[in-house]
Amino acid sequence: MRVELALLALLAAPACIAPSVVSSSGRAVAQDEQAIAWRAATIDDFVGFFRSERIEGGVAASLARVDYFFAADGFYTGAALVLGDAHPEYQTLTGTWRLDAGRLVLDDGEPVDVAASDEHLRIATPDGTLVLRRTALE
């Protein structure tokens, strides 16, 4: 099964790998999510480069890291380090994004819930949650 980048993976079933790859708590950089003041996301919140800070739920078993770049004109590109059967591998995706009634839509996919803070985006679906942190492109 091909695993798409984080947002598409959040919408699809998790990759077919052993569940012992990661604990049920998910993958995260130490961060007190309670300290983040979440609000409705705007287009301005998306513009820039983001790196995963927290990956939770079923997708945490297949995604080790996610990077995204969102442009103001609706272009996005991203890379995910996917944990496969034999070796981790990077998968990339490029397309268009938009907000529709406050929900994120990649390409022509289903809208997903999204929230923002000054430096974070939180994308949530029934299959998992991805918290991205704005960072400089190095």
Order of alpha helices (4+ residues) and beta strands (2+ residues): alpha-beta-beta-alpha-beta-beta-beta-beta-beta-beta-beta-beta
